[in-house]
């Protein structure tokens, strides 16, 4: 019985445990047990036809690193804490059982969010590879990383557009009077947002607040439908989008150390504003009524799968898992950084932020219901951008003490949260490109991504832009992410193996991995995510848009998901030899240079794994189950 550990090294000679390895193969004899010889076959051959360095190849480069561990921690906080915590979580919780939603959300965080978060951190730091190159552990599955890059670029384009709208609101908040506080004479059935009291309902016509009409008519020039196309973008928003991309480019163009320095401000300052807004929210008349609505359980909804589906999708977007950003950020870590502690801190901090944001938002909603004498708080709550750019500004306009101050604080907080998240997800795209083409200048890659992102982002600033945003979010982000998440977990847990991941952690951090993580990574998390994906497919309902737009959404989904078989076939085709089964086995196993970035550490790692495999071969029998081997070794 033979166990092989293949070591690819750029040098001509490597020494492992007293055995000199020169160009070619040797066999290191471990002895014989029960009649079977156990060998570690060590090879210095690489994927090329020769071990000699090609003078035309670019010299190997060492991956840049974070300046300090705290910069990595704060950057992950800025990545994970964003728009979703401020408006998506409060509304999702309220719409799916109120306080009862917190129960499935915490359970999902415990068995899905935190395990995936920790797993992605581990593999990114261990391999020092981005979201595409990390699949050197199983080249057949490299298309997962490419598909995730497509999905995350989709998110980048509309996230930047929302950031542009936020910046416009931030700028106009400095006006002597908030421009959305009063109605424009041309607006019909409008009531001033600064008005405090019951909104009149003359002649049975439903009136709208000036804040709502300002967002729809002045900011977006929103179209009633897409039957006549999406229209042209507003020039003011275009300038705001330019500012957003200039901010992102200026921070990223000098590399990860530059963005690490900005993380102190981007991660900490928003929390100062959050606590200021929390104090203001809790002191508003009627605020506690809104907070009670937020936390009042509707226990019957716990038995519906829809609530659990919403909890899983909220967890994915809130923690930014299965997008590739965490793998990329972790890949810039020092090899022995204690990422377990970071994973625990960030996941709990993200949940805490969501709960605080819920108190702020529903405290404000309770105040709005109080001043308008509205008994049903559901009638004053709007989803998504409506909550951020219609309802909240409407409430701020009713503040009796310097409403401009609270408007500036709120939109400045949103702007910082958006910048922090965009830095992470843009970095993942840049790194995916740079890992494949390391000889390309980083600043050129940054500029190309920024220009393309800006051009695509113009679509969302048109009169039909919000409808396109929802379309891209549904097909290009949510659907794609859930699909690829299933294959990501399959690759990490069952192709590479949970036990192999645990041995990597032991080598890297010197700690044993407990049963909880093994069961979650191998069984619970993949099954739950698969069930949620199947549920979303079975209950699919086309968006209320012209059929052509839904067809485009499916095309985008197909392009992203088909990256998996396309790159898999390419990896299989590039393998030497004529036997298809042997080639398939080759692309399901780690590449020769898989492991830590440092060559010396990588040599020690392969020796470590070789000894582990040899010890397993002495224990195993022919009837050892595949499941047991992958989960427990």
N, C-alpha and C positions, 0 to 999 in steps of 0.2 A: 504494500500500500504506500503510495507516494504522495507527499504533500509538498507543494512547490510555492516558493515566495520569489517572485520575479522582481529584480531591482534594476531599474534603469539609472545610470549615472553618467554625467557628462565627462567625468574624469577617466583616465585610462586605467587607474588602479584604485581599488577600494579595499579597506580591511575591515572585516566583520568578525569579531570574536576570534581573532588570531588567524583567520583564514584569508590569504591574499587572493584577491579576485582580479584577474586581468581580462583583457578583451577575450570574449569567448565564454564558455560555460564550464563550471566545475560542479561536482557533487559533494556536498558536505554530509558525511555519514553520521547519523544520530544514533545508530545502533539498530538492534533488531528486537522486536517484541512479538511473542507468540508466532514466530515464523515469518513475520512480515518485516521487511526492511523499511525504515523510515528515513526519507531523504529530504533535504531542502535544496532544491535546484536554484542556483543563483546565477542570474544572467545580467551582464552589463550591456546587452544589446538593446538598442532603442527601436522605435518604430521605423527609423530610416534603414536603408540597406547597409549602412556602414556606421561604425562607432566614431569615426573621425569627424571632427567638426568641419562643417562646410564654411569656407571663408566668406561666402556670400550671405550666410545666415546672420541675422542680427544677434549681438551678444545677449546672453540671458540677463534679464533685469530683475532686481529685487523689488518686490511690491512695497510701495510706500506704506507707512504706518501712521496710526493716530499719534499725536504728540503725547497725550496722556490717556489713561484708562477712563478718566472722568469725561473726556471729550467723546469717547465712544458711547458711554452711558447717556450723556445728555443728547447726543445726536439721535440715538434710538428713541429717546423720549420725544424729541421733536418730530421724528418720523411717524411714530405711532399715535401721538396725540394731535388731532387735527379737526377738520370740519365735522367729521363723523361724530366726534364726541359732543360737539356743541349743538347740532341740530338733528342728526340722524338717530342717535341713541335716545334722546328724550321723546321724540315723536314715536319711534318704534316701540319703546317701552309702553307708552300710553296707549297705543293702538293695539297692543297685544297683551293686555291683561294688567296694565299698570304695575303695581308693586309685585304682582305674581310673575311678571316677565323677568324680574331680577333673579328669580330662582333658576329657571332654565338657563339664563345668561351666565350665572355663576357656575352652574354645572358644566355648561359648554366651555367656559373659560378654563375650567379645571381639567377636563378630559380631552379637549381639542386645542384651545388657544395656547395654553402654556406648554403642552408637549410639542406642538409644532414650532412654537417660538424658540424653545430651547434646542430642538433638533436642528433647525436651520442655522442657529447661531453656532452650534457645535461643528457642523460640516463646513460652514464658511470659514471659521477660524482654523480648523484642522487642516484644510486643504489650501488655504490662501487663494481660493478661486472664486470667481463671480458666479452668477446664477446660471450661466451656460457651461463654463468650464468645470463646475462642480460635478457635472455628469461624466467626467472622466472616470468616475467610479463604475459606470456602466454606459459606455458610449452609445449603445443602442437607444438609450432614452434621452439623448442630448436635446432632442426636439422639444422636450418639456421646457427647458430653459429658454429656448428660442420663442416658443409660444407664449410663455410668461412675459418675455420682453415685449412682444407684440401687444399683449393685454395691458402691460404697465405703461407703454407709450400711449395707448388709447386713454388711459386715466390721466396721464400727464397733460394731454391736450385740453381736456375739459376742466381739469383742476386749475390750470393756469387761467382759463377763461373766467371761472368763478372768482379767482384771485383778482382778476382785472376789474370785475364788477365791485368787489370788496374795496379795491383801491379808489374807485370813483366815489363810492359812498364815504370813504375816509376823507377825501379831499373836500367834498361839499359839506361835510360836517363842520368845517371851520367857518361856514357862512354865518353872518349876523343872525339869520333866521334859517332853521332847517328847511330846505326847499320842499320837502314832502309834507310839511306840517299843514299847509293850506292848499286848497284846490285851485287848479288852473281854470280860468273862466270857460275854456272850451270843453271841460270835462262834465259830462252829464251824470246825474244821480250820484254826486260826490258829496262827501261830508269831510270837513277838516279833521285831520288826525289830532290837531291840538284841542279839538272840542272834547269836553268832559261831560258825559251824560249819556242818556239813552239815544242811540242813533235813530233818527226818524225813518219811518217806513211808509212814506207817502204814496197813496194810490196802489198799494200792494207791490210797488217796485222795490227790489232789493238794491240798496245803495252800497257804494264801496267807499272805503277810506281813501284819503288823498295819498297815503303812503303806498297803498296797493296800486293805485292808478299811476303814481309817479314811477314805480318800478316797471309797470307794464307798458306805459305810453311814452314816458320821457327817457328812461334808461334803455330799455330793450326795443321799444316800438313793436311790442309783441303782436304777432299775426294771429288771427282767429283760427286759421288752419294752415296746412301745408299744401293745399290744393294748387296754389299758384306759386309754389317754390318757397325757398327759405328767405329770400330777400338779400339786402346788402347790410354789412355790419355798420354799426354806429361809429363815427370817426372818433368820438371821445373815448369810447371803450377800446378802440384800436390803440390809441395813445396809452391808455392804462395797461393794455396787454404788453406794449413795448416796455413800459416801466417794470412790469412783473418779470419779464424775461431778462431785462438788464440786471435786475437784482440777483436772479438765479445764476446768470452767467458770470457776473463779477465775483460771486462767492466760490463757484466751482472751478473757474478757469485755472486757479493756482493749485488745485489738487485737494486731497482729503484733509491735509493739515490746515488749510485755509478754512474749509467748512467746519472743521473741528473747533477752531477759535470762535466762530460765530455761534456755535451751539450753546455757549454759555448764555448768550442773550436770547436766542430763539427758544430755548427750553425753559429758562427761568422767568423771564419777564412776563410772558403770558399768564403765569400763575399769579403774579402780583395783581394783574388786571382782573383775573378771574375772582380773586378773593375780594377785591373792591366791588365788583359787580354783584357778588354773592351777598355782601353786607347791604348794598343798596336794594337788592331784590327782596331780602327778608324783611326790610323795614317799610316796604310799600303796603298800603292798605289793600287787603284782599289777597296778599301773597300766600298766606298759609292755606287758603282755600285751594289755590292752584297746586301747591305742594302735596296737599292731601289727595287731590285727584291723581297726581303722579304716582303716589305710593299706595293708593287703595287697590287691594288685590281683586282680581276677577278670576277666582279659582277655577271656574269651568274651562277657561281657555288653556289651562295647563295640559288638558287632555287632547288638544288639537295639535296635529303635526305642523300646522302653519306657524305656530308660535315658536316651535323648536327650529324650524327652517329660518325664521327671522333672527333667532338668537345666534345661529351658526353664521349666517351672512353678516350680521352685525359684528360678530367676533372677528371674522376675516378682515373686514374693512377697518375696524377700530384698531386692531393690532398690526395691520398691514402684513399679514402672513400669506405665504404662497404667492407673493408677487415678485420675490427675488431681492427686494431691498435689504432684508435682514441678512441674507447670505452675503451680499456685497459688503455691507457695513462691517460684518464680523470678519470678512476676509482681510481687512486692514488691521486686525488686532495682532498683538504679540502672541506667540504660540501658546503660552501658558496663562493667559488672562483668565480670571475666574468668571466665565460667562454664566455659570449656573446662578450665581448670586445676582448678576445683572438681569437675567431672564425673570427671576422671581420679583425683583424690584419693579421692573418696567410693566409687567403684566398687571400687578396689583395697582400700580400708579395709574395706569390707563383706566382701569375700572373705577377707581376713586374719582378720577377726573370726569368720567361719564356721569357718575352720580351727582357730583357737584354741579355740572352743567345742567343736569335735569332739574335740580333745585332752582337754579338761576332762571332757566327758561320758563318753568311752570310757575315760579313765583311771579314773574312778569305777566304770564298769561292770566293768573289769578287776579292780578291788579287790573288788567284790561277788562276782564269780566266784571270786576267790581265797579269801575268807573262808567261802564256802559250798561250796568244793571242787567247783564246777561247771566241767566241762571245756569245755562248749559255751557260749560267751558269748552266742550268739543267744537262749538260753533266759532270760537275765536282762535283755534289752532289750525295752522296750515302746515303741510309737509314740505320737506326739502328747502329749496330756495325761497319758497313762500314764507316759511318761518323766519329765515334769516333776513330777507330783504323786504318783507311786507309787514308781518305781524310785529316783529321786534322794533323796527323804526316807528311803527304806529304808536307803540307804547312810549318810546323815548320822547316822541313829540308831545306827550301829555305830561311829562315831568315838569314840575313847577320850579325846579332849581337847576339852572344852567343845563338844559338838555343837550347842548352842543358838547359839553364835557363828556357825558356818558356815551354819546354817539361816537365821539373820537375814540374813547377807550374801547368800546365794543368792537368797532371795525378795525382798529389797530391790533387788537388781540386776534381777530380773525385773520388779518393779513399776516401776522407773525406765525400763527399756526399753519397757515397755508404754505408759507415759504419753507418752514421747517420740514413739512411732509414732502414738498416738491423737491427739496434738495436730496432727500433720500432716494426717491423713486427715479429722479433724473440721473443720479449717480449710478443706479443699477443699470440703466440703459447705456450710459457712457462706458461703464466697466465691461459690460457684455461685448461692446464693440472693441474696446481697447485690449481685452484679453485675446481676441481673435487676431487683432492687428496691432501688436505691441509696438511696432516701429512707427506707427502713426503718432504725430504730436497730439498730446492730450487736448491742448487748447483748440486745435482744429476740430477735434471730435465734439468738444463742448459747443463750439460755434455752429457746427452743422446741426446738431440735435436741437439747439435753441432756435435756429432759423426755421427748420422743418416744423418744430412744435408751435412756433408762432403762426406760421402759415395755416396749419390745420386748425389752430385755435380760433381763427377768424370766423369759422363756420358757426361756432357757438355764440357769437356776438351779433348774429343776424336776428331779424324778427322771429324766425322759426328756430332759433338756436337752442332754446330750452327743450323743445321736443327732440331735437337731434341729440342733446346731452343725455336725456333719459334713454333714448334708443341705444347710444353707444355704451352707456353704463350697464344696461341690461344684457345686451348681446356680447359686447366686446370686453367687458370687465367681469361682471358677476358670473355669467354663464361659463365663460372661458376659464376663469379662476377656479371655479368648483370642479370643472372637468379635469383640468391639469393637476389640481390638488390631489385627486384620487391617484393619478399615475405617479405623482411625486412621492406620495406615501408608500405606494407599491414598490417604487424603486429603492427608496431609503430602507424600508423595513424588510422586504422580501427578496429583492434581487441582491442588493448589497448586504443586507441582513442586520437585524437589530443587535445581534450579538457582536457583529463586527463594529457597529457604531459604539457599543459599550466598551469594546477593547480600545477603540480610538480615544474615547474619553479617558480611559484608565491611563493610556500612554501619555496623553496630553496634559491632563490635570492631576493624575495620580489618585483618582477617586473611583470607587466601585459604583456602578449604576444599579439602583434599586429595582425591585419587581414592578413597582407602579409605572415607571417609565417604560419598561419593556412591554408590559401588557398594553399600555396606551399606544405606543408607537406601532406595535405589531398587530393588535386586534381591535381595540375599542375605537381609536381615532379613525383608522381607515374605513371601518364599517359604518360609523356614524356619518362621515362625509359622503360615502357612497350612497347611503339611504337618502340623504338630503339632495344629492344630485338627481337620483331617480325620481324623487318627489317633485323636483322642479321641472323635470322633463314631462312626467305624467300630467302634471297640472299646468302645462304651458298654455298660455293664452296670448295671442298676438296683441301687440300694442295698438291702441286706437289711432293708427296712422294709415295713410295710403299704403296699399299692399307692397308697392315698390320699396318703401323704406324698411318694412319688415324683411323683405327679401335681401336687401343690402345688409341688414343686421345678421342674417344667417350666413351670408357670404363672409362677413368679417369673422364670425365664429369659426367657420370652416377653415379659413386661411390660418387662424391661430392654432387650431387643434390639429390640422393636417401637418403641421411642422413635426409632430411626433413620428408618424410613420415615414415621412420624407427623409428626415435626418437619420432615422434608424436604418432605412435601406441604404443610405449613402455610407454609413459607418460599416455596415455588413459588406457592402461591395468593395470597400477599400481594404478589407482584410486580405492578407495573402493566403494562398492555398486554394484548392478546388473543392474540398469537402464542405458543403453548406452547413452541416451540423457543427463541424469544428469551428467554422467562422462565426456561427451564431453564439457558440459558447464563449468565443474570444471577446465579442462585443458586449457580453453580459458580465464580464469580469473587469476589474479595475485595470487601467492602462499601466504600463511599466513604470511610469514616473508618478503614479498616484501616491499621495502622502504629503507630509510637511514640505514646505517650500525649501527649507535649508537642506542641502544635500547630505550633510553629516547626520542631521536629525532624521532624515528620511531613511538613510541606511540603517540606523538603529531601530527605526520603526519596523522596517521589513524584517529585520532579525527578530524583533519582538513578536510580530505576527507569525513568523515562521515557527518559532518555538511554541506559540499557542496552538497552531494547526497541528504540529507534531504531537503535542500532548493530547489533543482531541482524538487523533488517529489511534492512539493507544487505548482510548476509552470506548470508542465507537464500535458498534457491530454493524453488520450489513443491514440490520432491520431498524437502525436508528431513524426516527421519523424526520422528515424534512422540516416540519414545523418546529420541533424541538431544537434542531440544529440552528435554525435561523433566529429563534428567539433566545435560546439559552446556551448555545454552543455545544 
